[in-house]
Amino acid sequence: MNQFAAALAGAVTAVGVGSVVLARCWPLPTGRHPAPRPAADTEVLRPADAPERFEAHCPAEDRPTLQIRLRPGGAMCTECRNPTTATTTGGQP
């Protein structure tokens, strides 16, 4: 049993040393990345799921506020979160 234990210990040591050598040779990221290229056109594209934003009168705030158009219809004030039936009073950002 003594020889078996010595052979097993040698095999475990060989596997351990081999894995350390492989781990040290493995390529690591250097942190250098290519610089981002500017977009072909200067207009920033809006994601497809982004809600439409506009400025309209909020009855709860009693002043014009930024609002988003909801998918089911209507609009919601971004400050007080109250649903409104707003119409646009200004240009879209």
N, C-alpha and C positions, 0 to 999 in steps of 0.2 A: 504494500500500500504506500510505502514511502516513496518509491520510484514513480508511482502513479501521481502522487501529489506534486512531486518535483516537475514532472512533465506537464501537468495541468497548470502549474504556476508559470512555467516557461511559456506555454501557449498563451496564457492570459497576458503576460508581460509583452509578448511579441505583438499581440493584437492591440494592446494599449499604446505601445510605441508607434506602431504603424498608423493608428488613427490620429495621434498627435502630429506626426509628420504630414499626413494628408491635410489636417486642419490648418497647419501653418502655411502650406503651399496654396491653399484655396484662395482664389482672387477676391479681394475685398473692394468695395466701392471707395473711390478716392474722394468723393464729395464734389468733384468737378463735373459740371453739366454744361451743355452748350447754352449760350445765351438765347433767350426767347426771341423769336423773329416777330417783327411788327406785322399786324394784320394787313391783308392786301388792300382793304378799304378802311377808312378811318372811322366809320360808323360802328359802334359797339352793338353786337347782335344780342337780342333779348332771348332768354330761354323760352321754349315753347310753353312751359307750364307757369311762367311768370305772369302774375295778374297785371292787368292794365291799370296804370295809376293816372289819376287826374285830380285837379283841384275843383271843388264844388262847395256849396253852402251846406253846413251841417246844422240841423235844427237844435241839437243838444248843446253844441258849442256856440251857436248863434254867430258864426263867422265862417269864412271860407277855410277849408282844411283839405289836406291831402286825403284822397279816398281811393279805394280799389274797387274794380268791377268784379262782382261775384259771378261764378260760372252759371248758377241756376237763374241769375237775373238780379237786378238791383245793384246796390253798391253798399260799402261799409266804410265808415270813417276810421282812419288809422290811429287817431288819437283817443277817441272815446269808445271805439268798437261798436257803435250803434249802427244798425242797418238804416240806410237812407234810400230815398228814391231820387237820387241826385241827377242833375244834368250838368254837363261840363260848362264851366264859366271861363276857363282859361285854356291855354295850349297844353298839349301833352308833353311831358318831359322826355 
